[in-house]
Amino acid sequence: VDVAIIEVGLGGTRDSTNVIKDPVVCGVSPLGMDHMETLGDTLEQIASHKAGIFKHRVPAFTVPQLSEAMDVLKERARDISVPLEVVAPLNRSKLKGKELSLSGEHQFTNAGLAVALCKSWLRRTGNWEKLFQHADLEDNLPDAFLRGLSTARLSGRAEIVLDPSTESSDAAEGRENTKGDLVYYLDGAHSPESMEACARWFASAVKEEGPRKSVHHVSSNGHIEQGENKKVTKNILLFNCMDVRDPQTLLPTLVDTCALSGTYFAKAIFVPSLSTYSKVTSATSAIPLEIPSKDLTWQFNLQRVWEKIINGKDALCENSDMKIPESSPPQRLIDEDVSNCSTSDGEFSCSAVVSSLPTTINWLRDYARENPSFRIQVLVTGSLHLVGDVLKLLRR
């Protein structure tokens, strides 16, 4: 191959990618509190591991970091004679009227790093002069860079997918501006920092992608009532995260950041990732609807955290940690106004635990078909495994 881009797994120092002893260039993206069970519980410890990818005298780039992380990176770079450069986020003006294809303000930070890494590789390998002979490109982006930035795709990160089963005949015929009634917003965020970015993106996306009619009323009950076409938009959270994550940080970050933009969730559904119980190798592989004897203790824990956020008090349900849920949530889960959420009859009313992801997808599809006056917008987040499983189910 002409060039290999190798992504580090859990960190630099002990990562298997260190078999590459002499890379052309190294880059460090925004650091946050992630993989703490392996890398440490402070940003300084995490940054120390990440700096393990630096190699003697090999150029390295980093985006702006919090001071406690930046100090560690700079110290490590000095120790092993690494020329380290801090790269600013990409300036919109350099896009020459084009837009980044990846959604979210944080992508301008990632784009700045990508441009720096590509330029460095081209120059160190002698390809820059071959491909771009114009001197005025020093501070501008070549057309090839602009094409890449405006067409890049990253599945499962800030991705919007219209459920094909609810797509109207107009959309199937290729007519523009046709919206379905069941739309998935997919982002595999699983750290506090990425969850905040996910929430900002989702809040912005549902306003841009939703029905274009004038909004008559927006309230904190998770409903957006549309005027002319009488659509009622409901935001549903479909969530799971690994048990090494802290839902008491992730879920409040999501809810609070969305609320700052006036975006609220009608209800939440907690499911295990399909890949936890079944190997899914492709979109055409057989996927069982029900897998018995699952341990849903973690999902019930997520539910309790959610109910506490919504109800503002400890949400305790007598049988919630033991009771295997019904095959599908009751229809009233979405129908009921979130402002009336309460724990009653041994059940939560702001959320549900469902034992099967395929069952959940089918239930959402049935509900969307049976309620054409609703537009169901489902944010899927908390786990790259969950997002990947949802994509596979939607593409079958």
Buried (B, 14 or more C-beta within 10 A) or exposed (E): EEEEEEEBEBBBBEBEBBEEEEBBBBBBBBBBBBBBEEBBEBBEBBBBBBBBBBBEEBBBBBBBBBEBBBBBBBEBBEEEEBEBEBBEBBEEEBBEEBEBBBBBEBBBBBBBBBBBBBBBBBBEEEEBEEEBEEEEBEEBBBEEBBEBBBEBEEEBBBBBBBBBBBBEEEBEEEEEEBBBBBBBBBBBBBBBBBBBBBBBBBBBBBBEBBBEEEBEEBEEBBBBEBEEEEBBBBBBBBBBBBEEBBBEBBBBBBBEBBBEBEBBBBBBBBBBBBBBBBEBEEEEEEBEEEBEEBEBEBBBBBBBBBBBBBBEEEBEBEEBBEBEBEEBBEEEBBEBEBEEBEBEEEBBBBBBBBBBBBBBBBBBBBBBEEBEEBBBBBBBBBBBBBBBBBBBBBEB
